[in-house]
């Protein structure tokens, strides 16, 4: 495996963990958690590798999402 493939696999697993943690913490369906996550600025930052944010723990990333984009949770 080359470096790009490994990075992609890591990112996919990270996103899975973030979504599962969101669903658990907010007691919402996985589909809703996916919608929240993939519609967030955080998802864009992780996808683009901005500021190395993708290397933070998934629980920390969920906290960041909750603190920086609280409007995403208003309809829950």
Secondary structure by P-SEA (a helix, b strand, c coil): ccaaaaaaaaaaaaaaaaaaaaaaaacccaaaaaaaaaacaaaaaaaacccccccccaaaaaaaaaaacccccccc
